[in-house]
Amino acid sequence: MDNKNLPIMTVSGIRGKVGETLSEEFVSRVAFIQTRLAGGGKIVIGRDTRPTGPALTRAAARGIFAAGGVPVDIGVAPTPTVCVAVPELRADSGIIITASHNPLPYNGYKMVHNSGRLFRGDECEEVYSAFKAGDYPQDSEFVKHGGEPFESVDVSSVHIDKILACVDAALIRSKNIRIAVDSINGAAGAVFPKLLSALSVRWEGVNNKLDGDFVHNPEPRPEHLGDLRRLLSGGGFWGGFVFDPDADRLATMGEAGQEVSEEMTLALALQNILSKKADNVATNLSTSMVIDDVAAKYGVAVVRTKIGEAHVVEGMRANRCIAGGEGNGGVIYPAVCMARDGLTGLALILEEMAKTDKKLYGLAMDWPIYYIVKEKIPCVDMDPSVLIGKLNQVFADEKRDMTDGLKIVRDYGWVHLRASNTEPIIRCYAEAKSMDQAKELADMVLKAD
């Protein structure tokens, strides 16, 4: 593959359109490099439900074999389940074939450290640099191997047991909770029914097959969730829960279909965690101010990091945080695993509902309402850093944070621009105490000369 036609390769992993920028040959090459850097050994492979997943899994296995490793297939599995599986199986590394929230025909590739966390930025760059240097064998070497993993195992029960150990399962079982679930026919469907069964939580759902048919936009935002809203309108539920394709993100919906911002997932999970033990938390620069409100209630600090799960994990580690996550619905609870985990987020929110006897919308409304605007600027033929650099000069008199792109902070809200880690776009997020203020902040930078 020509280096000019590569998929996106960042701290968030690799993502590309299959048949255009992402191919089986590419996956074999990267898997070879990752396995060699791990010293060979056992390499776990899991995937989401995209139709291209099985072929890319076999391609990864060919690369692992060529590097002298042993591929272990755990099949369709959420990203956090793979992260739990790597240390559980005493593997040397792990591979997740997923493009997370990206739509079809995208697929991707995430790398898991032997400790169970995703690769840091410097670890990703070591693999990417070796790839760009052509430090891999000819494709003919890969095709010598059949591509069938050495063994196949199911580790979902291990993930579920770790989650159950962190919540009051008996209390949840006693409340006769009934919820609605939409997993967009993604990987969550391989685990969440078993978790809910273990918690005696009744559920009904939409889009919970394992066929990879993404019937709506895979980002778990309220505007994409009409099917779930209609189900909830029938009544009798405690709330609705929505996963993205690889289940590292979780969004919520009120028990009668009321809109709840995806930013509230982390807030509600932290509310539960901090009520048990008050300690510092970490999140990224684009996450809602409601996290500061939750932290203030329990007298703890919020560590803000660059965007990207790996940056949040590093912030948590460096500051010994009890938990963390991102405002896109990603909850990171090290007691289960050091990765965003929609299944753990689900259990923590169920426990909080059980503790308070409150349904989901009531829980969310206990906190101040902030209004957030999320815009995108296409930049296929533009260097994002050039535009952000120009805007930095335009707004030189503002209170700014340049940790990751440009964040302008005012007393009533903020606006943040940065290059996406997963798409050829600049993301523009703005949040304020009113929607008019949030739109004003976003327009201020989007329409700047």
C-alpha positions, 0 to 999 in steps of 0.5 A, spaced: 500 500 500 502 506 498 504 510 504 500 516 501 494 512 501 494 510 508 488 510 513 488 515 519 493 512 524 493 516 531 493 515 539 486 512 538 488 507 533 487 506 526 481 507 522 480 507 514 475 505 509 476 497 507 478 497 500 480 504 500 485 505 505 484 499 509 486 492 507 488 485 509 495 486 507 495 492 511 493 489 517 497 483 516 503 488 516 501 492 522 500 485 526 507 482 524 510 489 527 506 489 533 507 482 535 515 482 534 515 488 538 511 484 543 517 479 543 512 474 540 508 470 544 500 470 545 496 475 542 489 476 543 484 478 537 477 480 538 472 484 533 466 488 533 460 485 528 462 489 522 462 484 516 469 485 514 471 483 521 472 476 520 477 477 514 481 482 518 481 477 524 484 472 519 489 477 516 491 479 523 492 472 525 497 471 519 501 477 521 502 474 528 504 467 525 509 470 521 512 474 527 512 467 531 506 469 535 500 465 537 493 468 535 488 467 540 481 469 537 475 471 542 471 472 537 465 478 537 467 482 543 467 489 546 473 493 546 473 493 554 472 485 554 478 484 550 482 489 554 480 484 560 482 478 556 489 480 555 492 480 562 487 474 564 489 470 558 497 472 560 497 474 553 503 479 550 499 483 547 492 484 544 488 487 537 481 489 536 478 489 529 474 495 530 472 502 528 468 504 534 463 509 532 465 510 525 460 508 520 461 502 515 465 501 510 470 503 516 473 498 520 480 499 524 485 496 529 486 498 536 492 495 540 492 493 547 498 492 552 499 486 556 497 490 562 490 491 559 490 498 557 490 501 550 497 503 547 499 510 549 501 515 544 508 513 544 507 506 543 502 507 537 508 511 534 513 506 535 508 501 531 507 506 525 514 508 524 516 501 523 510 500 518 512 507 514 519 504 514 517 498 511 519 494 517 515 487 515 516 482 510 513 481 503 506 479 503 508 472 500 510 471 507 503 472 510 499 468 505 504 462 507 499 462 513 492 460 513 489 465 518 486 461 523 487 463 530 491 457 534 485 457 539 478 460 540 476 462 547 470 466 550 472 471 556 465 474 557 464 471 563 471 474 566 469 481 564 462 480 567 465 477 574 469 483 575 463 488 574 459 484 579 465 485 584 464 492 583 457 493 584 452 491 590 449 486 585 444 484 591 441 491 591 440 491 584 437 484 584 432 487 589 429 493 585 425 489 579 429 494 574 426 494 567 430 497 562 431 498 554 437 497 550 440 499 543 446 496 541 446 498 534 447 490 532 454 491 535 459 487 540 455 489 546 450 484 544 455 479 546 455 481 553 450 485 556 444 480 556 449 476 560 450 481 565 443 484 566 441 476 567 446 476 572 443 482 575 436 480 575 435 486 570 429 485 565 430 488 559 427 489 552 431 492 546 432 494 539 437 493 534 441 487 538 443 482 533 450 481 532 450 482 525 453 489 524 447 492 521 448 499 523 441 501 522 442 508 524 448 513 525 453 509 530 454 515 534 450 514 540 447 521 540 439 522 542 438 525 535 440 518 532 435 514 537 428 514 534 427 507 535 429 507 542 425 513 544 419 509 541 420 503 545 421 507 552 414 511 550 410 505 552 412 506 559 414 501 565 422 502 564 427 505 568 431 508 563 434 507 556 441 505 554 445 505 548 452 502 546 456 504 540 459 498 535 465 496 540 461 498 547 466 502 549 461 508 549 454 508 553 449 513 552 443 514 556 435 516 555 430 518 560 425 512 562 419 516 558 424 517 552 427 524 554 433 526 551 439 526 556 446 528 554 451 523 552 456 527 557 451 525 563 454 518 562 460 519 566 457 524 571 452 519 573 458 513 574 462 518 577 457 520 582 456 513 584 464 511 585 465 518 589 459 516 593 463 510 596 470 513 596 472 520 594 478 521 590 481 525 584 478 523 577 480 525 570 477 527 563 479 531 557 478 538 555 472 537 551 468 534 557 462 537 560 463 542 566 458 537 570 464 533 571 467 539 575 460 539 579 460 532 581 467 533 583 466 539 587 460 535 591 465 530 593 471 535 594 476 532 589 480 535 583 478 534 576 485 532 572 484 535 565 488 532 559 488 532 551 483 528 547 484 521 546 482 515 551 490 514 552 491 521 554 486 520 560 488 513 562 495 517 563 492 522 566 489 517 571 495 514 572 500 520 573 495 523 578 492 516 581 485 517 580 480 513 582 476 513 575 476 517 569 473 518 562 470 522 556 464 526 555 462 522 549 460 516 554 466 513 556 467 511 563 474 508 565 474 504 572 480 501 573 477 496 578 474 493 572 479 495 566 483 501 564 479 502 558 473 506 556 467 501 558 460 501 556 458 495 560 461 497 567 458 504 566 451 501 565 452 497 571 454 503 575 448 507 573 444 501 575 447 501 582 446 508 582 438 508 580 437 502 585 441 506 591 437 512 590 430 509 587 430 514 582 429 513 574 434 515 569 431 522 568 431 524 575 438 522 576 440 526 570 436 532 573 439 532 579 445 536 576 445 543 573 444 543 565 449 545 560 448 546 553 453 543 548 454 544 541 458 539 537 460 541 530 465 539 525 469 542 519 472 538 514 479 538 512 481 533 507 485 538 503 487 542 509 492 542 515 488 543 521 494 546 525 494 551 520 487 553 521 488 553 529 494 557 529 491 562 525 485 562 530 490 562 536 492 569 533 485 572 532 483 570 539 490 572 543 486 576 548 482 571 550 483 566 556 486 560 552 488 553 553 493 550 548 494 543 551 490 540 545 488 545 539 485 551 542 480 552 547 477 559 549 474 559 556 469 564 559 466 565 565 459 562 563 462 556 558 468 554 553 469 553 546 474 548 543 477 546 537 482 540 535 484 536 530 480 529 530 484 523 532 479 518 528 476 522 522 479 528 517 476 533 520 476 539 526 472 538 531 469 544 534 465 543 541 462 549 545 458 549 552 455 554 556 449 555 561 444 556 555 444 554 548 444 561 545 451 562 549 453 555 546 452 557 539 454 564 540 461 561 542 461 556 536 459 561 531 465 566 534 470 561 532 467 558 526 465 564 522 472 568 524 476 571 519 
